[in-house]
Amino acid sequence: MSPNDLSSYLIIGAILFSLGMFTVLTRRNAISVLMGVELILNSANINYVAFSHFSSGDHAGQIYAIFVIMLAAAEAAVGLAIVLAIFQLFHTIDVEAAETLKE
């Protein structure tokens, strides 16, 4: 596999997506869950840019990747604010503690 091959980028994107899903599904720490979501978004960015480069050569994939990066920054800010609020209330950042907010 050469670095100029689309499949190598797709494999890297699939590995990142798998690691992100594994992190989101297995971690109980809210910060780790946010990091898993960031891995998933970065795998989408790799796919956007790779498909844009290998299919048409235009810059649409890079533009989509920039929007995803902005979305990830906003998600991280809101997510960390929620984590801080949960920590102040329950003195833990365990995801299970947020379930008591339903009551």
Backbone bond lengths (Angstrom), bond angles and torsions (degrees), N, CA, C in turn:
res aa  C-N    CA-C-N  psi(-1)  N-CA   C-N-CA  omega(-1)  CA-C   N-CA-C  phi
1 M - - - 1.443 - - 1.523 109.82 -
2 S 1.273 115.97 123.05 1.457 119.69 179.32 1.529 109.23 -93.35
3 P 1.335 116.79 156.76 1.470 118.63 178.73 1.523 113.31 -67.42
4 N 1.315 117.61 -10.45 1.462 121.08 178.31 1.514 111.93 -94.66
5 D 1.312 117.40 15.64 1.452 122.88 -178.01 1.534 109.33 -104.64
6 L 1.325 116.52 136.41 1.465 121.20 -178.41 1.523 111.53 -63.07
7 S 1.318 117.27 -36.55 1.466 119.53 -175.54 1.527 112.37 -64.28
8 S 1.320 118.64 -30.36 1.467 119.21 178.47 1.526 110.73 -66.69
9 Y 1.321 117.11 -38.22 1.468 119.89 177.02 1.526 110.98 -68.56
10 L 1.328 116.38 -37.96 1.465 119.51 179.24 1.525 111.17 -67.73
11 I 1.315 117.41 -35.16 1.468 120.55 177.56 1.521 110.20 -66.50
12 I 1.327 117.17 -42.89 1.462 120.16 177.26 1.527 110.48 -62.92
13 G 1.331 116.89 -41.63 1.463 120.52 177.15 1.523 111.74 -62.81
14 A 1.332 117.03 -40.25 1.469 120.71 179.13 1.529 111.32 -67.29
15 I 1.324 116.64 -38.26 1.463 119.82 177.54 1.528 110.51 -64.90
16 L 1.331 116.44 -44.73 1.472 119.40 177.76 1.522 111.77 -62.56
17 F 1.330 116.70 -41.71 1.459 120.43 178.78 1.524 110.53 -62.93
18 S 1.329 116.95 -43.59 1.470 120.60 179.55 1.520 111.58 -63.38
19 L 1.332 116.94 -42.85 1.457 119.67 177.99 1.525 111.21 -64.66
20 G 1.329 117.22 -38.46 1.456 120.41 177.52 1.515 112.39 -65.25
21 M 1.332 116.97 -43.89 1.469 120.15 178.07 1.519 111.16 -64.13
22 F 1.332 116.78 -40.97 1.461 120.45 178.07 1.530 110.24 -61.40
23 T 1.322 116.16 -41.56 1.460 120.39 -179.78 1.531 111.31 -66.11
24 V 1.319 116.46 -43.98 1.473 120.03 -179.24 1.525 110.82 -64.92
25 L 1.318 117.25 -40.13 1.463 120.27 -174.74 1.522 114.13 -80.11
26 T 1.332 118.58 -23.37 1.464 119.22 -173.61 1.514 114.72 -107.23
27 R 1.315 118.80 -17.50 1.461 120.13 -175.26 1.523 111.17 -89.50
28 R 1.318 115.00 145.88 1.455 120.52 176.28 1.518 111.18 -104.28
29 N 1.315 116.85 -13.84 1.454 121.94 179.15 1.525 109.02 -80.97
30 A 1.312 116.99 130.66 1.470 121.17 -175.46 1.526 111.85 -65.56
31 I 1.323 118.30 -34.45 1.459 120.99 178.72 1.526 109.86 -65.62
32 S 1.315 117.39 -39.91 1.468 120.98 178.05 1.527 111.41 -65.60
33 V 1.313 117.22 -36.66 1.461 120.76 177.35 1.527 110.10 -64.73
34 L 1.333 117.02 -41.93 1.464 119.90 176.95 1.526 111.73 -63.68
35 M 1.320 116.83 -36.51 1.463 119.89 177.22 1.524 111.12 -66.63
36 G 1.329 117.27 -36.26 1.459 120.65 175.79 1.520 112.20 -64.60
37 V 1.323 116.71 -39.30 1.464 120.34 177.13 1.525 109.97 -64.58
38 E 1.315 117.51 -38.12 1.469 120.74 177.13 1.526 111.04 -63.43
39 L 1.334 117.78 -38.56 1.465 120.46 176.47 1.524 111.18 -63.07
40 I 1.316 116.50 -40.50 1.468 120.32 178.91 1.528 110.46 -64.05
41 L 1.318 117.15 -43.41 1.460 120.19 179.03 1.533 111.55 -66.23
42 N 1.332 117.28 -36.42 1.463 119.77 177.84 1.523 111.72 -68.52
43 S 1.324 117.57 -32.86 1.468 119.00 175.98 1.527 110.44 -66.85
44 A 1.328 116.55 -36.26 1.469 119.19 175.70 1.527 110.60 -65.37
45 N 1.324 117.10 -38.26 1.462 120.33 177.62 1.524 111.91 -61.79
46 I 1.316 116.70 -42.45 1.468 120.19 178.66 1.524 109.75 -61.19
47 N 1.312 117.10 -42.68 1.463 120.03 179.40 1.526 111.97 -66.59
48 Y 1.330 117.53 -41.53 1.470 120.43 176.84 1.515 111.47 -56.55
49 V 1.314 116.11 -51.09 1.460 120.36 -175.63 1.529 110.79 -68.48
50 A 1.334 117.62 -39.91 1.460 120.31 -179.46 1.525 111.51 -66.03
51 F 1.323 117.45 -45.95 1.464 119.47 178.88 1.520 111.55 -65.19
52 S 1.327 116.64 -37.43 1.457 119.72 177.94 1.521 110.87 -64.46
53 H 1.309 116.80 -41.53 1.463 120.29 -178.08 1.521 111.87 -69.20
54 F 1.331 116.89 -43.57 1.456 120.14 -173.45 1.527 113.90 -86.86
55 S 1.333 118.59 -18.17 1.464 118.14 -177.59 1.523 112.49 -93.77
56 S 1.312 117.44 -57.63 1.456 118.39 -173.02 1.522 113.51 -119.10
57 G 1.297 117.45 -19.38 1.449 119.99 -179.55 1.515 114.09 80.59
58 D 1.336 118.24 -0.98 1.463 118.98 178.13 1.532 109.38 -83.67
59 H 1.300 116.22 -176.86 1.459 121.23 -174.16 1.519 113.09 -103.33
60 A 1.305 118.58 19.60 1.467 120.89 -178.65 1.528 111.31 -64.98
61 G 1.326 117.93 -39.22 1.463 120.60 179.22 1.512 112.70 -63.98
62 Q 1.329 116.29 -38.47 1.455 119.55 177.91 1.523 111.01 -67.27
63 I 1.321 116.89 -36.74 1.462 120.14 178.34 1.526 110.36 -66.49
64 Y 1.336 117.05 -43.20 1.462 120.10 176.41 1.526 110.81 -62.14
65 A 1.330 116.95 -39.61 1.462 120.49 179.54 1.522 110.71 -63.51
66 I 1.313 117.84 -38.86 1.465 120.59 177.94 1.528 110.34 -64.39
67 F 1.335 117.46 -40.51 1.467 119.61 176.51 1.523 111.56 -64.33
68 V 1.333 117.48 -38.30 1.464 120.03 178.30 1.521 110.42 -67.08
69 I 1.325 117.78 -36.77 1.461 120.73 177.23 1.530 110.32 -64.43
70 M 1.336 117.00 -41.15 1.467 119.71 176.82 1.528 110.70 -64.76
71 L 1.318 116.96 -40.33 1.462 120.83 177.16 1.523 110.74 -63.20
72 A 1.327 117.26 -40.41 1.459 120.90 179.77 1.526 110.99 -65.80
73 A 1.329 117.35 -37.30 1.460 119.98 177.95 1.525 110.72 -65.51
74 A 1.318 116.98 -42.48 1.464 120.28 177.63 1.526 110.78 -65.84
75 E 1.322 116.73 -40.40 1.467 121.05 178.73 1.514 110.80 -63.58
76 A 1.327 117.39 -40.16 1.458 120.72 179.16 1.525 111.06 -66.21
77 A 1.323 117.64 -40.27 1.465 120.55 179.67 1.529 111.34 -65.77
78 V 1.320 116.84 -45.75 1.464 120.19 179.56 1.524 110.50 -68.76
79 G 1.328 116.54 -41.61 1.463 120.52 179.54 1.521 111.97 -62.61
80 L 1.317 117.46 -43.51 1.460 119.92 178.49 1.521 111.77 -67.47
81 A 1.319 118.02 -33.59 1.465 120.35 175.74 1.529 110.61 -64.62
82 I 1.318 116.07 -40.77 1.471 119.69 177.26 1.520 110.67 -65.74
83 V 1.337 116.88 -41.70 1.463 120.67 179.05 1.526 110.39 -62.73
84 L 1.329 117.82 -41.57 1.463 120.19 177.78 1.525 111.83 -64.63
85 A 1.325 117.40 -38.56 1.465 120.31 177.69 1.527 110.98 -65.36
86 I 1.331 116.69 -40.53 1.472 120.02 177.67 1.520 110.16 -66.44
87 F 1.326 116.99 -38.92 1.468 119.88 179.24 1.521 111.35 -64.90
88 Q 1.321 117.32 -40.51 1.461 119.43 178.55 1.525 112.17 -65.56
89 L 1.322 116.24 -32.48 1.462 120.10 -177.59 1.528 112.19 -82.34
90 F 1.346 117.41 -43.68 1.458 120.86 -172.59 1.521 114.13 -111.10
91 H 1.324 118.98 -6.47 1.465 124.26 -177.62 1.520 112.84 58.47
92 T 1.326 115.89 32.90 1.460 122.91 174.29 1.523 108.00 -155.55
93 I 1.333 115.45 155.47 1.466 118.97 175.83 1.523 110.24 -111.56
94 D 1.315 115.92 23.88 1.456 122.00 176.50 1.522 109.10 -70.04
95 V 1.328 116.85 134.54 1.458 121.47 -178.41 1.516 111.26 -65.29
96 E 1.317 117.47 -30.05 1.471 121.65 179.73 1.539 111.25 -63.94
97 A 1.318 117.91 -27.90 1.474 120.64 -178.36 1.518 111.14 -67.96
98 A 1.307 117.35 -26.36 1.473 120.63 -179.86 1.514 111.62 -70.39
99 E 1.328 118.13 -16.76 1.456 120.19 179.16 1.509 112.12 -67.44
100 T 1.312 117.72 -26.23 1.468 119.50 179.71 1.519 111.11 -74.49
101 L 1.346 118.22 -9.71 1.453 120.21 176.73 1.526 111.78 -69.01
102 K 1.335 116.88 -19.58 1.462 120.73 -179.52 1.522 111.50 -69.33
103 E 1.315 117.45 -27.49 1.461 121.25 -174.30 1.490 113.56 -76.57
